[in-house]
Amino acid sequence: MKFIDEAIIEVIAGDGGEGCISFRREKFIPKGGPDGGDGGNGGSVIFRATKNITTLMDIRHRRTFRAERGDRGKGSQMTGRSGEDLVVSLPAGTLIWDEDKKVLIKDLSNAGEDLVVAKGGKGGKGNLYYVSSTNQAPRRTKPATKGENLHVRLELKLLADVGLVGFPNAGKSTLLSSISNARPKIADYPFTTKWPHLGVVKYKDREFVMADIPGLIEGAHAGAGLGHQFLRHIERTRALVYLIDPCDPERGDPLKAWQDLRVELGQHDKDLLEKPSIVVLNKVDLPEVQEKLKKAKLAFKRKGCTVTEISAATRKGLEPLLAKLVTLL
């Protein structure tokens, strides 16, 4: 399933039904009087957060969401049927923006949360409503009101406990598939991951959600590469894992790779630098990585950072990593 995290749609609530002008006319009942019923209320458009979906793909391919209008009132004091509400399911973590006013309406961050984004119109009043001691035969109604109509922009920020960040080919997808139920695409070329993946990680009696974000490159915060589109998805995470390939041909130095990652995150949102984090050196099963480990660990120690060594491919070091993540959370 393709991952889509933004959509602009139109939501239209139902109009209220018109009230009825009617007079009771039955045999043997003279001067029956007015009996026009009220119109029904229009349906509202309601957004509901759910944990069962993780993308806005279904929403994006449907431009307009329209609730049902109310029926007209009828004679014999019959009120028109109210229109049904339209309930639209969204992934938990979706921000609702008024596209015209450019203001945030609500952040649906919790599953089960509802938002009436467009309220249905009120039904009109029939002539029975206007009967009084001085007006025994009214011939007017109160008009119905229109339902609300607005353009909204939906912006999804994934809800995950841990965010995996790293440069292309650091092994993020391999790590996620090794410790969770996620099955992202894995290949030996850069930018294999083209959209975020979520995986549920279980360790002993604990369970948490990990997100694999597409690889970052220098200038990602300004729009370079693929990762810039998805930096927003680590804003909600509780902790970060900096996954580093010590033999990255672009950087070579693991410490510099970590510093470059923090620069990109900080230029996107400085609050990301304050999140609890773990530095993880991957691919320690390779001889060329083993040669660099001692020097790399010493460099991180001088910066006040401890590192964890793993091989996501061979599953070496995953147990200690999960134990540290559980403690961190």
C-alpha positions in Angstrom: 0.0 0.0 0.0 1.4 3.4 -0.9 2.0 5.7 2.0 0.2 9.1 1.7 0.5 11.6 4.5 -1.2 14.7 3.1 -4.5 15.4 1.4 -6.8 18.4 0.6 -10.5 17.7 0.5 -13.8 19.5 0.6 -16.3 18.6 3.3 -20.0 19.6 2.9 -22.6 19.1 5.6 -26.2 18.5 4.7 -28.7 21.4 4.4 -31.7 21.4 6.7 -35.1 20.4 5.2 -37.7 23.1 4.6 -40.7 23.5 6.8 -44.2 22.8 5.4 -47.2 25.0 5.0 -50.3 22.8 5.4 -53.8 22.9 6.8 -55.8 20.0 8.2 -58.8 19.2 6.0 -60.9 16.2 6.9 -64.5 15.4 6.6 -66.6 16.4 9.6 -63.7 18.4 11.1 -64.3 22.0 10.2 -61.5 24.6 10.6 -58.9 21.9 11.1 -56.2 24.5 11.4 -52.5 24.5 10.4 -50.5 21.2 10.7 -47.3 21.8 8.7 -44.4 19.9 10.2 -40.8 21.0 10.6 -38.0 20.0 8.2 -35.3 17.6 9.3 -31.8 18.6 10.3 -28.9 18.1 7.9 -26.2 15.5 8.6 -22.8 16.6 9.8 -19.4 15.5 8.6 -17.5 13.9 11.4 -13.8 12.9 11.4 -12.9 9.9 13.6 -9.4 8.9 14.6 -8.6 5.1 14.4 -5.5 3.0 14.9 -6.6 0.6 12.1 -5.3 2.7 9.2 -1.9 4.4 8.8 -2.2 6.3 5.6 -4.5 8.9 3.9 -4.5 7.1 0.6 -8.2 6.3 0.6 -9.0 9.9 1.5 -6.8 11.5 -1.1 -8.5 9.8 -4.0 -11.9 11.1 -3.0 -12.1 14.9 -3.3 -15.5 15.6 -1.7 -17.2 14.3 1.4 -20.9 15.2 1.6 -23.4 14.4 4.4 -27.1 13.8 3.7 -29.5 16.7 3.7 -32.7 16.7 5.8 -36.1 16.0 4.3 -38.9 18.5 4.0 -41.6 18.7 6.6 -45.0 17.3 5.7 -48.7 17.9 6.6 -50.3 16.1 9.6 -47.6 17.6 11.8 -45.0 15.3 10.3 -41.4 16.3 10.8 -39.0 15.5 7.9 -36.3 12.9 8.4 -32.9 14.2 9.5 -30.0 13.5 7.3 -27.4 10.9 8.4 -24.0 12.0 9.6 -21.1 11.1 7.5 -18.3 9.6 9.6 -14.8 9.6 8.0 -12.1 7.4 9.5 -8.6 8.9 9.7 -5.3 7.6 11.1 -4.7 8.6 14.6 -2.1 11.4 14.5 -3.9 13.4 11.8 -3.9 17.2 12.0 -6.9 19.0 10.6 -6.2 22.4 9.0 -8.7 24.9 7.6 -7.1 25.3 4.1 -8.7 28.7 3.5 -7.9 30.4 6.8 -4.6 28.5 7.3 -5.4 27.6 10.9 -5.3 24.3 12.8 -8.7 23.1 13.7 -7.7 20.0 15.7 -5.1 17.4 16.2 -6.7 14.0 16.3 -3.9 12.3 18.2 -5.8 9.7 20.1 -7.7 6.7 18.6 -11.5 7.1 19.1 -11.4 10.9 19.1 -14.2 12.6 17.1 -14.3 16.0 15.4 -17.5 17.5 13.9 -15.7 19.3 11.1 -18.8 20.5 9.2 -22.1 20.9 11.1 -25.3 20.1 9.4 -28.0 22.8 8.8 -31.0 23.2 11.0 -34.4 22.2 9.6 -36.9 24.9 8.9 -40.1 25.4 10.9 -43.5 24.5 9.5 -46.5 26.8 9.9 -47.7 24.9 12.9 -44.8 26.5 14.7 -46.3 30.0 14.3 -49.8 29.2 15.7 -50.7 31.6 18.5 -53.9 33.1 20.1 -53.6 36.0 17.7 -52.5 34.1 14.6 -54.8 31.0 14.1 -53.9 30.4 10.5 -50.2 31.3 9.8 -49.1 30.9 6.2 -45.4 31.3 6.7 -42.4 29.1 7.6 -39.0 29.6 9.1 -36.3 28.9 6.5 -33.9 26.1 6.9 -30.2 26.8 7.2 -27.4 25.6 5.0 -24.8 23.0 6.2 -21.2 24.1 6.6 -18.9 23.8 3.7 -15.1 24.1 3.9 -11.8 22.9 2.4 -9.6 21.1 4.9 -6.0 19.9 4.6 -5.2 16.7 6.4 -1.6 16.2 7.6 -0.6 12.9 9.1 2.2 12.6 11.7 2.7 9.0 12.6 2.4 8.0 16.2 5.5 5.9 17.2 7.5 5.4 20.4 10.9 5.1 18.7 12.1 6.7 15.4 14.9 5.2 13.3 17.0 7.9 11.7 20.0 7.4 9.5 21.6 7.9 6.1 20.7 5.7 3.1 21.8 2.1 3.4 22.5 2.3 7.1 20.3 -0.8 7.6 17.2 0.8 9.1 14.8 -1.5 7.2 16.8 -4.6 8.1 16.8 -3.7 11.8 13.0 -3.0 11.8 12.3 -6.3 10.1 14.6 -8.2 12.5 12.9 -6.9 15.7 9.3 -6.3 14.7 6.4 -7.6 12.6 7.1 -5.0 9.8 8.3 -6.2 6.4 9.8 -3.2 4.6 11.6 -3.6 1.3 15.3 -4.4 1.7 17.9 -4.1 -1.0 21.6 -3.2 -1.5 21.0 0.3 -3.0 20.2 3.7 -1.5 16.7 5.0 -1.0 15.1 1.5 -0.8 12.7 2.9 1.7 10.5 5.5 0.0 7.9 6.0 2.8 7.8 5.4 6.5 7.1 1.9 7.9 5.7 1.1 11.4 6.5 -2.0 13.3 5.4 -3.4 16.7 8.3 -4.5 18.7 7.8 -7.0 21.6 10.5 -7.5 24.2 9.7 -9.7 27.2 6.5 -8.1 28.7 6.9 -4.8 26.9 5.6 -3.6 23.5 6.3 -0.4 21.6 6.0 1.0 18.1 9.1 1.8 16.0 9.0 3.9 12.8 11.6 3.5 9.9 12.0 6.9 8.2 13.4 7.1 4.6 17.2 7.9 4.6 18.3 11.4 5.1 20.9 13.2 3.1 22.7 16.5 3.6 20.1 19.3 3.0 17.1 17.1 3.8 15.6 19.8 6.0 15.5 22.1 3.0 14.0 19.5 0.6 16.9 17.4 -0.6 16.3 13.7 -1.0 13.3 11.7 0.2 13.6 12.0 4.0 12.6 15.7 4.1 9.0 14.7 3.2 8.8 12.5 6.3 10.8 14.4 9.0 7.5 15.4 10.5 6.8 11.8 11.4 9.6 11.7 14.1 8.3 14.8 15.8 5.9 12.7 17.9 8.3 9.9 18.8 9.4 9.6 22.4 13.0 8.5 21.6 15.3 8.3 18.6 17.8 5.7 17.4 20.7 7.1 15.3 21.6 4.1 13.2 25.1 4.5 11.6 27.1 2.5 9.1 30.7 2.9 10.3 31.9 2.2 6.7 29.6 4.7 5.0 31.5 5.6 1.9 30.1 9.2 1.9 31.3 10.1 5.4 33.7 7.3 6.6 33.7 8.7 10.1 30.8 7.5 12.3 31.0 10.5 14.6 30.7 12.9 11.6 27.7 10.8 10.4 26.0 11.2 13.8 26.8 15.0 13.9 25.5 15.4 10.3 22.2 13.6 11.3 21.7 15.9 14.3 22.3 19.0 12.1 19.6 18.0 9.7 17.2 17.2 12.6 17.9 20.4 14.4 17.4 22.5 11.3 14.0 20.9 10.9 13.0 21.2 14.6 15.3 21.9 17.5 13.1 20.0 19.9 14.2 16.8 18.2 17.7 17.2 19.6 16.3 17.1 23.1 14.7 13.7 22.7 16.3 10.7 24.5 18.4 8.8 22.0 20.7 5.9 21.4 23.6 5.8 19.0 23.8 2.4 17.3 26.7 1.2 15.1 25.4 -1.3 12.6 27.1 -4.1 10.5 29.6 -5.1 13.1 29.7 -8.6 11.5 31.8 -7.1 8.7 35.7 -7.1 9.1 36.1 -3.6 7.8 33.7 -2.4 10.5 35.5 -4.3 13.2 38.7 -2.4 12.3 36.9 1.0 13.0 34.9 0.1 16.1 37.6 0.9 18.8 38.4 4.3 17.3 34.7 5.1 16.8 33.7 4.2 20.3 36.5 6.3 21.8 35.4 9.3 19.7 31.8 9.0 20.9 33.0 8.6 24.5 34.8 11.9 24.3 31.5 13.5 23.2 29.8 11.9 26.2 27.9 9.3 24.2 27.8 5.6 24.7 27.2 3.5 21.6 25.6 0.1 21.0 27.0 -2.4 18.5 24.7 -4.6 16.4 24.4 -6.5 13.2 20.9 -6.2 12.1 21.5 -8.8 9.4 22.8 -11.5 11.7 20.8 -10.3 14.7 23.9 -9.8 16.8 23.5 -7.4 19.7 19.7 -7.0 19.2 18.8 -8.2 22.7 20.9 -5.6 24.5 19.6 -2.9 22.2 16.0 -3.8 22.9 16.7 -3.8 26.7 18.2 -0.3 26.4 15.2 1.0 24.4 12.8 -0.4 26.9 14.7 1.4 29.7 14.9 4.6 27.7 11.1 4.6 27.1 
